[in-house]
Amino acid sequence: MKDAVQRGAKPSQGNRRSQPAINETPSRQGASAGLEQSSLEAYFSHHRQTAKSSLIRLFSTPLSSLMTWLVIAVALALPMGLLVLLTNVTGLTADLEGSSRISLYMKLDVEDQAAFQLSQEIKKRADVDSVHFINRVEALEEFKSISGWGDVLAYLDNNPLPSVIVVQPDSSVTNAGQMETLAKSLGETPGVESVQVDLQWVKRLNALFEVLGRSTLAIALLLGVAVILIIGNTIRLAIENRRDEILVVKLVGGTDPYVRRPFLYTGFWYGVVGAMLAWLLVNGALWWLSGPVNQMASLYYSRFQLSGLSLEATGLLLVVGAFLGCAGAWMAVKRHLDEIEPR
Amino acid sequence: MSNDPMIHFDRVTKRYPGGFEALTEVSFKLGRGEMAFLTGHSGAGKSTLLKLIMLMERPNKGQIFVGGQNLDRFSRRQIPYFRRHVGVVFQNHQLLFDRTVFDNVALPLEIAGVAPREIGRRVRAALDKVGLLKKEKVFPITLSGGEQQRVGIARAVVNKPPVLLADEPTGNLDPELSEEIMKLFQQFNQVGVTVLIASHDLALISHMRHRVIRLDHGQLQIG
């Protein structure tokens, strides 16, 4: 009997030889315990076990866990779904930018013949696909038929309209910046009075997307806060339910990090599994939309296809979920767990 | 060094918020390897005294030394490491009913970061000492009161603390079981553990032949 007690004294703690004693300063004990290999092993083993047991605990109350997961999933899926749609539509308009045309208005003193020759030269450029030349007479006819001011024009002595070269950029010119560069270079050609790029509506559309992007971000932030609060509240209840256990653990020498760990892992699992469900929701919604979208695309003779969550977006979703879960749990633990002290 | 007392109270006063003075100028020493009973009527300050040793409470005046260390010096963060050196047995044994006897006893070792393979050996050694080796897989709820208390004791001694405290460990038990439990404490004392037991069971205490520390309205009674 006597042997049994003394043999068990931890060999690593030199202070306990024949007579048990409390001699070491606690800080040194803490430090040396952390350096011991067996302690390190035990530390990771506890992390592993806690991660596992907190997940098992969530599955042991499947219905209430599922409800929390679904709430988190919906809150994460909404901004994620908006982001995916926005990415899709932005990709679509990027194609449109390149399909815009550039109109070159010639100076009035440039003869139609010279202007036509210029148009043929422009056509040879690598970044130009085709040109369409409108001479002054054609321009006047077009104006008359479109504007309805034909009668007024009859009073004028001579044709006030210039000839126009309409340039269709090559397919290598895809975005607004490249369009502007091309337009500027064409505008410097001698004989050209002014250049008009048909980009206004694309710019407006982009501005609209900027607004939508910001709104999505704002929604994401708000819902992120909501997720933190939901998880925080759920963890608070879990802490209340396990109050006795927390007290006992603290009484037998559990440190604050040790006591916090299961709750932080619980928050982590709420976030991660919630993010997985959000992924399913977003992909489910995309699948549901893909039929009508393809039909619409085919009506517009477009090969556009809805693209789903990329690998990066999936990773981001999971990381954000895990982070929000841990943050919510940390908040609850800070507020409620550290207050629980044995009395 | 060995002449150092294990527990030393130096004019300790504890007043609770609200003005109730639980302990007044209490001074005593308990030597290394000594066993003593702490008695007194209920409300005399027995539990408060034990809580002060556990650092569950802090004194308003005076100093407490355990193992030669001034408890004043322990910061909040260091308290858990200190508590690992003090085993405690409660009247209501504070067992966790959602885990097995084995897991209850293993808790202090898991917390202290003992390697998993080592835990099994030590838990079985502790359960063997309290005579419950065969019950390691059962849940505490299925055990009798005396058995539950013995699980509590196994948990208190599993990491070989030099000090063992007990707060009314026989409070809910019949005399026969009480004596059994007290004998168990004696056995731990015989291998060098300093034991302090709060109890108002005077009949039991009187035939145990150990030192008695008597509290009356927060003051130490000599004799």
HADDOCK unambig.tbl for C-alpha pairs under 7 A between the chains (distance, minus, plus):
assign (segid A and resid 2 and name CA) (segid B and resid 191 and name CA) 4.80 0.50 0.50
assign (segid A and resid 5 and name CA) (segid B and resid 160 and name CA) 6.72 0.50 0.50
assign (segid A and resid 5 and name CA) (segid B and resid 191 and name CA) 6.74 0.50 0.50
assign (segid A and resid 8 and name CA) (segid B and resid 160 and name CA) 6.94 0.50 0.50
assign (segid A and resid 9 and name CA) (segid B and resid 160 and name CA) 6.22 0.50 0.50
assign (segid A and resid 19 and name CA) (segid B and resid 192 and name CA) 6.52 0.50 0.50
assign (segid A and resid 20 and name CA) (segid B and resid 162 and name CA) 4.75 0.50 0.50
assign (segid A and resid 21 and name CA) (segid B and resid 67 and name CA) 5.77 0.50 0.50
assign (segid A and resid 21 and name CA) (segid B and resid 162 and name CA) 5.69 0.50 0.50
assign (segid A and resid 22 and name CA) (segid B and resid 67 and name CA) 4.68 0.50 0.50
assign (segid A and resid 22 and name CA) (segid B and resid 85 and name CA) 6.95 0.50 0.50
assign (segid A and resid 23 and name CA) (segid B and resid 67 and name CA) 6.30 0.50 0.50
assign (segid A and resid 23 and name CA) (segid B and resid 68 and name CA) 7.00 0.50 0.50
assign (segid A and resid 26 and name CA) (segid B and resid 78 and name CA) 5.94 0.50 0.50
assign (segid A and resid 26 and name CA) (segid B and resid 81 and name CA) 5.98 0.50 0.50
assign (segid A and resid 26 and name CA) (segid B and resid 82 and name CA) 6.35 0.50 0.50
assign (segid A and resid 27 and name CA) (segid B and resid 78 and name CA) 6.62 0.50 0.50
assign (segid A and resid 30 and name CA) (segid B and resid 81 and name CA) 6.86 0.50 0.50
assign (segid A and resid 38 and name CA) (segid B and resid 114 and name CA) 6.68 0.50 0.50
assign (segid A and resid 38 and name CA) (segid B and resid 115 and name CA) 5.23 0.50 0.50
assign (segid A and resid 39 and name CA) (segid B and resid 113 and name CA) 4.91 0.50 0.50
assign (segid A and resid 39 and name CA) (segid B and resid 114 and name CA) 5.98 0.50 0.50
assign (segid A and resid 39 and name CA) (segid B and resid 115 and name CA) 6.34 0.50 0.50
assign (segid A and resid 41 and name CA) (segid B and resid 115 and name CA) 6.56 0.50 0.50
assign (segid A and resid 42 and name CA) (segid B and resid 113 and name CA) 5.09 0.50 0.50
assign (segid A and resid 42 and name CA) (segid B and resid 114 and name CA) 6.04 0.50 0.50
assign (segid A and resid 42 and name CA) (segid B and resid 115 and name CA) 4.96 0.50 0.50
assign (segid A and resid 42 and name CA) (segid B and resid 116 and name CA) 6.49 0.50 0.50
assign (segid A and resid 43 and name CA) (segid B and resid 113 and name CA) 6.19 0.50 0.50
assign (segid A and resid 245 and name CA) (segid B and resid 96 and name CA) 6.47 0.50 0.50
assign (segid A and resid 248 and name CA) (segid B and resid 94 and name CA) 6.68 0.50 0.50
assign (segid A and resid 250 and name CA) (segid B and resid 80 and name CA) 6.98 0.50 0.50
assign (segid A and resid 251 and name CA) (segid B and resid 83 and name CA) 7.00 0.50 0.50
assign (segid A and resid 252 and name CA) (segid B and resid 83 and name CA) 6.15 0.50 0.50
assign (segid A and resid 252 and name CA) (segid B and resid 84 and name CA) 6.06 0.50 0.50
assign (segid A and resid 252 and name CA) (segid B and resid 108 and name CA) 5.63 0.50 0.50
assign (segid A and resid 253 and name CA) (segid B and resid 80 and name CA) 4.03 0.50 0.50
assign (segid A and resid 253 and name CA) (segid B and resid 81 and name CA) 5.97 0.50 0.50
assign (segid A and resid 253 and name CA) (segid B and resid 83 and name CA) 4.91 0.50 0.50
assign (segid A and resid 253 and name CA) (segid B and resid 84 and name CA) 5.00 0.50 0.50
assign (segid A and resid 253 and name CA) (segid B and resid 108 and name CA) 6.97 0.50 0.50
assign (segid A and resid 253 and name CA) (segid B and resid 111 and name CA) 6.87 0.50 0.50
assign (segid A and resid 254 and name CA) (segid B and resid 80 and name CA) 5.63 0.50 0.50
assign (segid A and resid 254 and name CA) (segid B and resid 111 and name CA) 5.51 0.50 0.50
assign (segid A and resid 255 and name CA) (segid B and resid 80 and name CA) 5.38 0.50 0.50
assign (segid A and resid 342 and name CA) (segid B and resid 56 and name CA) 6.27 0.50 0.50
assign (segid A and resid 343 and name CA) (segid B and resid 56 and name CA) 6.05 0.50 0.50
